[in-house]
Amino acid sequence: MKKLSNTYCALCIFNLMCLFSYAQQKKDTILLREVIVSDYRSKNASENFSQLKIDSATRSIFSTSSMSQLLLQQNACLVKSYGPANIASLSVRGSTAQQTAVIWNGMNINNPMLGQADISLLPVGFFNSISLQKGALSGYWGSGAMAGALNLQSAAQNNPGFVVRASTSYSSLQNATQWVSVNFSSGKWSSATRILADVSKNKYNYFLNDSTIAKQAHAETYQYALMQDVGYQINSKQQMGLHVWLQDAQRQMPYTLSDIKKQDANQHDKIFRAMLDWKLN
């Protein structure tokens, strides 16, 4: 009983001593303001993965060419091209075309049925920025970007003035291409118009199985495309943009060496893409 009373007295003395303890009442806590870190989602993707950017000089040289010809010349990746007047697809790091996304102004333009894009129908002169990102970008652009993404940007430049650019090319295959770009900006409005006309005969010689020389037939291509970009600067922080892409391509499929009957095969592609965006800085 005596031991219990001593313990009780010790607890009471300890509680009384706590009343005179001021150590916890000192204001030593520093309140820090929150920090907000923000950045563009596509910019983070380009910094974390290997990226190849096509400069403006190269884009100017290939303004009348297709994306497949540009990437082949730059050795950017493996391009599976089936020759003139045929489709071409991307292969990044040994992947298939279904695992590489083609992005136009943030929108995936891969064919929803085939899961891939024919890059022979992408005119180089239509885009202000071209970059090829290599890596697992599914978190940014969806499941179709397991191997990488081809980013294409088109917009009206907000530089005051009126600028007209034109280019034409002709090859020994009797292929002729014309490209025109008209840019206009005044005040809050800006506009960019790009037109492409491609008439390719694709007349070339090849060797048959018996080493005789033959000329390719039924390989003509007729392609016409128009892209219109319109921008409106609402204020210093807001901007709206309208993008319209029209394209019509008619291609004759060349005969193969095993095609005995020489049956004519044709492919007709009609493309209409439209986009309205609003940017807030």
CORHUPE-V590044 format. One record per helix or strand of 2 or more residues. SS is the DSSP state (@ for helix, = for strand). FROM is the first residue (numbers start at 1). LEN is the number of residues. If there is no record, write none. Layout:
ss:SS from:FROM len:LEN
ss:SS from:FROM len:LEN
This chain:
ss:@ from:2 len:17
ss:@ from:23 len:3
ss:@ from:41 len:8
ss:= from:50 len:5
ss:@ from:56 len:6
ss:@ from:67 len:8
ss:= from:78 len:4
ss:= from:88 len:4
ss:@ from:97 len:3
ss:= from:100 len:5
ss:= from:107 len:2
ss:@ from:119 len:3
ss:@ from:124 len:3
ss:= from:129 len:6
ss:@ from:138 len:4
ss:@ from:143 len:3
ss:= from:148 len:6
ss:= from:161 len:10
ss:= from:175 len:12
ss:= from:189 len:12
ss:= from:205 len:3
ss:= from:213 len:3
ss:= from:221 len:13
ss:= from:238 len:16
ss:= from:265 len:16
